[in-house]
Amino acid sequence: MDRKTRIHDGLAGGLVAVGALLGYFVHPAWLLLPGLLGAVMLQSALTGFCPVYFTLKKLRVE
């Protein structure tokens, strides 16, 4: 697995986990974070444009 994929998966998984934990322990509004992330991931699958990969490309991460 290349470095970009590992960074992408780590960010996505981390944000989903943090959003779910904050939603459970702090306030239910935090559940919007994993919900919005899921929507962006669905959009990425349909259009082929991923904001994380776009940003990593601009940062020249190989």
N, C-alpha and C positions, 0 to 999 in steps of 0.2 A: 504494500500500500504506500502510495507516495505521500509526501509531506503535506501537500494541499488538502488531500482527502482527510488525513488525520486531523488537521487543524479545523476543517469544516465540520467533521463529525463531532469533535470535542466541543466546539462552540455550540452547535445545535443541541447536543445532548445536555451540556451544562446549563444552557438557558431553559430548556424544558424542565430539568430537575429543579433548578432554583425557583422558577416560576411556580411549579407545583408545590414546593415546600413553603414558599412565601404565601401562596394561596391558602394552604392548610393552616399554617401557624400564625400568620399576620392578618391578612384580610383577603376575602374572596376575589376582590378586584385584581389581585396579582395573577389570577388564572387567565387574564387577558394575554399575558406574556406568552405562555405556551400555545394559546389559541392563535395569536397573530403569527407566531413562528410556524405553526402548522399551515396557515394560509399562505405564507411566503414560500414554504417548501412545496406546496401544491402548485402554486403559480410557477415556480421554477421547473417543476416536472412538465408542466403544460407548454411553457414558452421556451425553455432551454436557457433562460437567463437567471443566474444565481448571484445575488448581491455579494455574498461572501467570496465566491470565486472571483468576481469582478474586482473586489477590494484587494484580495490577495495578489491578483495579477498586477494591479497598480503599484502594490508594495514590492513587486518583483520577488515574491516568495516562490521558490522552485521546489 
